[in-house]
Amino acid sequence: MGHRRWLEANHPFRHQNNQFDGTIELRSAPIPPTGTEVLKQTHGTNYIPGKAFNSSKKRGRGDVGSSVTQVFEDADNFENDDSIYEQENDDGTNSVSTQKQLWKKRSIFFELPYWEYNLLRHNLDVMHIEKNVCDNLIGTMLNLEGKTKDNLKARLDLKDMGIRQELHPKEQPNDKYFIPPACYTMSTPEKDLFLTVLKNMKVPDGYASNISRCVNLKERKLTNLKSHDGHILMQDIFPLALRSSTQKQVLAIVTQLSSFFKALCSKVLDPKELDQLESNVALTLCHMEKIFPPGFFTIIVHLLIHLAAEAKLGGPVHYRWMYPIERYLVRLKEYVRNRAYPEGSIAEGYIADECLTFCSRYLEGVETAFNRPQRNYDIIHNAEEYKFSSGGRFVGKAESTVIHHKLLAQAHRYVLLHSDLISEYRRDFLVAQRSANNNIHPTPRIEQRWLVELFPEWLLKQVRR
């Protein structure tokens, strides 16, 4: 919540209190503190290791909203307030006032001499952010137990905030509540249609894992998704799979999120496009606030608004996300044989792998990691005489068919126009046609028509000679 702060000052969303959190937003976007400011704010912070003392008294539901508002107000007042640094301790040192203190400890990285001036001090991992946003969407739209962000507590929050009366839970005579369906709630036929699309989806080899294994049509669930599965679903699959399974405003939000992640994960980033991307994601989050309950906006969802700004400092996300790290950690875990001494097992396995890699570079006639064929490798026995530079094999049951004259002519023409073995004949044919039609200037389109209409008969005469 609170993403209207990143909109323009005259944007109409700022005054639509009932559609958002019940307040009119007039504040500007917060300015991220510099390293010097953070170091100044954490100066004199006394950190006591261990768990802090917690009062046994629980806060009421009505106290939550006021507490969150107070935290944001304190954060706004904390910046450039020099009075908070003037408290003097008994030993003569200065410390931060405990009434306005927002930091519990100072990061150990500030011991480095350059950390104060480092612009990108903490890198946000796009891989886990994308995965968590995908899980939030799936759990909420499919209403998965334990994963949905739309439950009774979320609806009671709407009631306490006094917004979106049409979604407030209605108490029944048997002391139960009826939760009205929202625009993002899928009906049973819509769930079946959406999950059937994912179940029957076919993708190229190496593009993604077998996502159909995660689909449970009987229980209408989508579980056990890996991080890369969420990456593929968010960027490519959701905008198409949800076209007939959800309402237009929800589909528009999912499409905007998909476009945001796809642009953010590009190999080449334009700083001007990143500025537009930052403003677009702020508007997308505001549209999400109008539809989804407040419980949907976890800290991970809020971090979307900072990804474009970090891309300006850190460059493309491919060099900063966790995919290569996670894959390498899986490889190291495979080295572990004795769980009592995992470090030694990893060291021994790493040395053995290095030795095998070194030896395999000097072995001939033995299948190694460097000459091993691909998983779908198709051997072409007579590659020199093969007319086309592509291989393959038959898949499925063989069927007999009769080729009609038109299809046979098309296949014959394709071979004549694309085979490299008769490329010299095609050049001689074009030279002869230009000589015979020296009164016109042939264009590539005219030459292509000559090849299609006249070349087969001309080649037949040349062969008979």
C-alpha positions in Angstrom: 0.0 0.0 0.0 1.0 3.7 -0.3 2.3 3.5 -3.9 0.4 6.6 -4.9 3.3 8.6 -3.6 5.3 7.7 -6.7 2.6 9.1 -9.0 2.5 12.6 -10.5 1.4 15.4 -8.2 -1.8 16.0 -10.2 -2.7 12.4 -10.7 -6.5 11.7 -10.0 -5.6 8.5 -8.0 -4.2 10.7 -5.2 -7.7 11.9 -4.3 -9.6 8.6 -4.7 -9.6 7.6 -1.0 -12.3 5.0 -1.0 -10.6 3.0 -3.8 -7.3 2.8 -1.9 -6.6 3.0 1.8 -9.2 5.5 2.8 -6.9 8.5 2.7 -6.0 11.3 0.3 -2.3 11.0 -0.7 -0.5 14.3 -1.1 3.0 13.3 -0.2 5.8 13.0 -2.8 7.9 10.0 -3.3 10.4 9.4 -0.6 14.1 10.2 -1.3 16.4 7.2 -0.7 19.0 8.1 2.0 22.6 8.2 0.9 25.3 6.2 2.6 26.4 9.2 4.6 22.9 9.9 5.9 22.5 6.2 6.9 25.8 6.3 8.6 24.8 9.5 10.4 21.5 8.0 11.5 23.1 4.9 12.9 25.8 6.7 14.7 25.8 5.7 18.4 23.3 2.9 17.9 23.6 0.5 20.8 22.9 -3.0 19.5 22.2 -5.7 22.1 22.5 -9.3 20.7 19.6 -11.6 21.3 15.8 -11.3 21.2 14.3 -8.0 22.5 11.8 -8.0 25.3 8.3 -8.2 23.9 5.2 -7.2 25.9 2.6 -9.9 26.3 -0.2 -7.5 25.5 -1.4 -7.9 21.9 -2.4 -5.1 19.7 -6.0 -4.8 18.7 -7.0 -4.9 15.0 -7.8 -1.2 15.2 -4.3 -0.3 16.4 -2.6 -1.8 13.4 -3.5 0.9 10.9 -2.5 3.7 13.3 0.8 2.0 14.1 1.7 1.6 10.4 0.8 5.3 9.7 3.0 6.4 12.7 6.0 4.4 11.3 5.7 6.2 7.9 5.3 9.6 9.6 8.4 8.9 11.8 10.4 7.9 8.7 9.5 11.1 6.9 10.3 13.2 9.9 13.6 11.4 10.6 15.3 12.8 7.5 17.3 16.0 8.0 16.2 16.3 11.6 19.4 17.3 13.4 17.8 17.4 16.8 17.8 13.6 17.1 21.6 13.6 17.1 22.1 15.9 20.0 21.3 13.5 22.9 24.4 13.2 25.1 25.1 10.0 27.1 26.6 9.9 30.5 30.0 9.0 29.1 30.0 12.1 26.9 29.2 10.4 23.6 26.2 11.2 21.4 23.6 8.6 20.5 20.3 8.6 18.6 17.2 9.4 20.5 15.3 6.2 21.3 11.9 7.9 20.6 12.7 8.5 16.9 15.2 5.7 16.3 14.5 3.7 13.2 17.7 1.6 13.1 18.4 -1.3 15.5 22.1 -1.7 14.5 24.7 -0.4 12.1 25.6 -2.7 9.2 29.1 -4.2 9.5 29.8 -3.3 5.9 30.1 0.3 7.0 33.5 -0.7 8.4 34.7 -0.7 4.8 36.1 2.7 3.8 34.1 2.8 0.5 30.8 1.5 1.7 29.6 5.0 2.7 29.9 6.1 -0.9 28.6 2.9 -2.5 25.5 3.7 -4.5 24.2 0.2 -4.7 24.7 -1.1 -1.1 22.0 -3.8 -1.2 21.1 -5.6 -4.3 17.5 -6.8 -4.7 17.2 -10.3 -6.2 14.9 -10.2 -9.2 14.6 -14.0 -9.2 13.0 -14.4 -5.8 10.9 -11.2 -6.2 9.5 -12.5 -9.5 8.8 -16.0 -7.9 7.0 -14.5 -4.9 4.9 -12.2 -7.0 3.9 -15.2 -9.2 3.1 -17.3 -6.0 0.9 -14.4 -4.7 -1.0 -14.2 -8.0 -1.5 -18.0 -8.3 -2.5 -18.5 -4.7 -5.0 -15.6 -4.7 -6.7 -16.2 -8.0 -6.9 -20.0 -7.5 -7.8 -19.5 -3.8 -5.2 -22.0 -2.6 -5.4 -22.8 1.1 -2.5 -21.3 3.0 -1.2 -19.4 0.0 -4.1 -17.0 -0.8 -3.9 -13.4 0.3 -7.7 -13.1 0.1 -9.1 -14.6 3.3 -11.4 -13.6 6.2 -8.7 -11.6 7.9 -8.0 -9.7 4.7 -11.7 -8.9 4.3 -12.0 -7.8 7.9 -9.1 -5.4 7.2 -11.2 -3.8 4.5 -14.1 -3.4 6.9 -11.9 -1.8 9.5 -10.4 0.6 7.0 -13.9 1.5 5.7 -13.2 0.9 2.0 -14.7 -1.3 -0.7 -18.0 -2.1 1.1 -18.9 -4.7 -1.6 -16.1 -7.0 -0.4 -16.9 -6.8 3.3 -17.6 -10.2 4.9 -21.2 -10.8 5.8 -21.9 -12.6 9.1 -24.3 -15.6 8.9 -26.7 -16.8 11.6 -24.4 -19.8 12.4 -21.6 -17.5 13.5 -19.8 -17.9 10.1 -18.9 -15.4 7.5 -19.8 -15.2 3.8 -16.9 -13.8 1.7 -18.3 -12.2 -1.4 -16.3 -13.1 -4.6 -14.0 -10.4 -5.9 -13.1 -9.7 -9.5 -9.9 -11.7 -9.3 -11.7 -14.8 -7.8 -11.9 -17.6 -10.4 -15.0 -19.7 -10.6 -14.7 -23.5 -11.0 -15.0 -23.6 -14.8 -12.5 -20.8 -15.1 -10.0 -22.7 -12.9 -10.5 -25.8 -15.0 -9.9 -23.8 -18.2 -6.8 -22.1 -16.9 -5.2 -25.3 -15.5 -6.1 -27.3 -18.6 -4.2 -24.8 -20.7 -1.1 -25.3 -18.5 -1.6 -29.0 -18.4 -1.6 -29.3 -22.2 1.0 -26.7 -22.9 4.0 -27.8 -25.1 7.2 -25.7 -25.1 10.5 -26.2 -27.0 13.2 -28.4 -25.4 15.3 -26.4 -23.0 12.9 -23.5 -22.8 11.2 -24.5 -19.5 10.7 -27.5 -17.3 7.6 -29.7 -17.5 5.1 -27.3 -15.9 2.3 -29.8 -16.5 3.6 -31.9 -13.7 2.7 -29.1 -11.2 -0.9 -29.0 -12.3 -3.5 -31.0 -10.3 -6.8 -30.9 -12.3 -8.7 -32.9 -9.7 -7.9 -30.6 -6.8 -7.6 -27.5 -9.0 -4.1 -26.7 -7.7 -0.8 -25.4 -9.2 2.0 -26.3 -6.8 5.7 -27.2 -6.5 6.7 -24.5 -9.0 10.4 -23.8 -9.3 11.9 -20.3 -9.6 12.4 -20.6 -13.3 8.8 -21.9 -13.7 7.6 -18.7 -12.2 9.9 -16.7 -14.5 8.4 -18.4 -17.6 4.8 -18.1 -16.3 5.1 -14.4 -15.4 6.7 -13.3 -18.6 5.2 -15.5 -21.3 2.4 -17.8 -20.2 0.0 -15.9 -17.9 -1.1 -13.2 -20.4 -2.2 -15.9 -22.8 -3.5 -18.6 -20.4 -5.6 -16.1 -18.4 -7.4 -14.5 -21.4 -10.5 -16.5 -21.0 -10.2 -17.3 -17.3 -10.4 -13.9 -15.6 -11.9 -10.4 -15.9 -10.4 -7.7 -18.1 -9.0 -5.5 -15.3 -7.2 -8.4 -13.7 -5.8 -9.6 -17.1 -4.6 -6.0 -17.8 -2.7 -6.0 -14.5 -1.1 -9.4 -15.2 -0.1 -8.2 -18.7 1.5 -5.1 -17.3 3.4 -7.1 -14.7 4.5 -9.4 -17.5 5.7 -6.5 -19.7 7.5 -5.0 -16.7 9.5 -8.2 -15.9 10.3 -8.9 -19.6 11.6 -5.3 -20.1 13.6 -5.5 -16.8 15.2 -8.8 -17.7 16.3 -7.6 -21.2 20.0 -8.1 -22.1 20.3 -4.4 -23.1 18.8 -1.6 -21.0 18.1 1.9 -22.1 18.2 4.5 -19.2 15.3 6.4 -20.8 13.2 3.3 -21.0 14.0 2.6 -17.3 12.6 6.0 -16.3 9.4 5.1 -18.1 9.5 1.6 -16.6 9.7 3.1 -13.1 6.7 5.3 -13.6 4.7 2.4 -15.3 5.2 0.0 -12.4 4.1 2.6 -9.9 0.8 3.0 -11.9 0.5 -0.8 -12.1 0.9 -1.1 -8.3 -1.8 1.5 -7.8 -4.2 -0.4 -10.1 -3.4 -3.5 -8.0 -4.3 -1.6 -4.8 -7.7 -0.9 -6.3 -8.4 -4.6 -6.9 -6.4 -6.8 -4.4 -6.8 -6.7 -0.6 -4.1 -5.0 1.6 -2.7 -8.4 2.6 -1.6 -9.0 -0.9 1.0 -6.3 -0.7 3.8 -8.0 1.1 7.3 -6.4 1.3 8.2 -8.4 -1.8 5.4 -6.9 -3.9 6.5 -3.4 -2.8 10.1 -4.0 -3.9 8.9 -3.9 -7.5 9.0 -0.2 -7.4 12.7 -0.1 -6.7 13.9 -2.6 -9.3 14.1 -0.1 -12.2 16.1 2.3 -10.1 18.5 -0.4 -9.1 18.9 -1.4 -12.8 20.1 2.1 -13.5 22.9 1.6 -11.0 23.7 -2.1 -11.4 23.0 -2.7 -15.1 21.1 -5.8 -16.5 19.8 -8.2 -13.9 21.4 -11.2 -15.5 24.7 -10.3 -13.8 23.0 -9.7 -10.4 20.3 -12.3 -9.9 20.5 -15.6 -8.1 20.0 -18.1 -10.9 23.8 -19.0 -11.4 24.4 -19.0 -7.7 21.5 -21.3 -6.9 22.6 -23.7 -9.7 26.1 -23.8 -8.5 25.0 -24.4 -5.0 23.0 -27.4 -6.2 26.2 -28.7 -7.8 28.1 -28.3 -4.6 25.4 -30.2 -2.7 25.8 -33.1 -5.0 29.4 -33.5 -3.8 28.2 -34.1 -0.3 28.5 -37.8 0.7 29.1 -37.6 4.4 26.6 -35.2 5.9 28.6 -35.1 9.1 31.4 -33.3 7.3 29.8 -31.4 4.3 32.8 -29.0 3.9 35.3 -31.9 3.4 33.0 -33.7 1.0 32.5 -30.6 -1.1 36.3 -30.0 -1.2 37.1 -33.6 -2.2 34.3 -33.6 -4.8 35.5 -30.3 -6.2 39.1 -31.6 -6.5 37.9 -34.9 -8.2 35.8 -32.9 -10.7 38.8 -30.7 -11.5 41.0 -33.7 -12.1 38.4 -35.4 -14.4 38.0 -32.1 -16.3 41.7 -31.8 -16.8 42.1 -35.4 -18.0 39.1 -35.4 -20.3 40.8 -32.6 -22.4 43.5 -35.1 -23.4 41.5 -38.2 -24.0 40.5 -39.2 -27.5 38.0 -41.8 -28.5 36.2 -41.6 -25.1 33.0 -39.8 -24.5 33.6 -36.9 -22.1 31.7 -33.7 -21.1 33.3 -31.9 -24.0 32.3 -34.2 -26.8 29.2 -35.7 -25.4 26.3 -35.3 -27.9 23.2 -33.3 -27.0 20.1 -34.9 -25.5 18.2 -34.6 -28.8 21.2 -35.1 -31.1 20.2 -36.5 -34.5 23.1 -38.1 -36.5 23.2 -37.5 -40.2 25.1 -40.4 -41.8 25.5 -38.9 -45.3 25.9 -35.3 -44.3 27.7 -34.3 -47.5 24.9 -35.6 -49.8 22.2 -34.4 -47.5 20.3 -31.6 -49.4 19.2 -29.6 -46.4 21.2 -28.6 -43.3 18.7 -30.0 -40.8 18.2 -33.4 -39.2 15.4 -35.1 -37.4 13.6 -38.3 -36.8 10.1 -39.6 -37.0 7.9 -39.2 -33.9 4.7 -41.1 -33.3 2.9 -43.7 -35.4 3.6 -43.9 -39.1 0.7 -43.3 -41.5 0.4 -43.8 -45.2 -1.0 -41.0 -47.3 -1.4 -40.1 -51.0 0.3 -37.0 -52.2 -1.8 -35.1 -54.7 -0.3 -33.3 -57.7 -0.3 -29.8 -56.2 1.6 -30.9 -53.0 4.1 -32.9 -55.1 4.8 -29.9 -57.3 5.4 -27.7 -54.2 7.8 -30.2 -52.7 9.6 -30.6 -56.0 9.9 -26.8 -56.4 11.2 -26.4 -52.8 14.0 -28.8 -53.5 15.0 -27.1 -56.7 15.0 -23.7 -55.2 16.9 -24.5 -52.0 19.3 -27.3 -52.7 22.9 -26.2 -52.8 23.9 -29.0 -55.2 22.2 -27.2 -58.1 23.0 -23.6 -57.2 25.2 -23.3 -60.3 22.3 -24.3 -62.5 20.1 -21.6 -60.9 22.8 -19.0 -61.7 23.2 -20.2 -65.3 19.4 -20.1 -65.7 19.2 -16.5 -64.5 22.0 -15.5 -66.8 20.2 -17.0 -69.7 16.9 -15.4 -68.8 18.6 -11.9 -68.5 20.1 -12.4 -72.0 16.8 -13.4 -73.5 15.0 -10.5 -71.9 17.6 -7.8 -72.3 14.9 -5.2 -73.0 13.8 -5.1 -69.4 15.6 -4.6 -66.1 14.7 -7.7 -64.0 13.9 -7.1 -60.3 14.4 -9.7 -57.6 10.7 -10.3 -57.7 10.8 -11.0 -61.4 13.8 -13.3 -61.1 12.0 -15.3 -58.3 9.0 -15.7 -60.6 11.3 -17.0 -63.4 12.7 -19.6 -61.0 9.2 -20.7 -59.9 7.6 -20.9 -63.3 10.4 -21.7 -65.8 13.3 -23.2 -64.0 12.0 -26.8 -63.6 11.5 -27.2 -67.4 14.8 -25.5 -68.2 16.6 -27.8 -65.8 14.9 -30.9 -67.3 16.2 -29.9 -70.7 19.7 -29.4 -69.4 19.7 -32.8 -67.7 18.5 -34.6 -70.9 21.3 -33.1 -72.9 
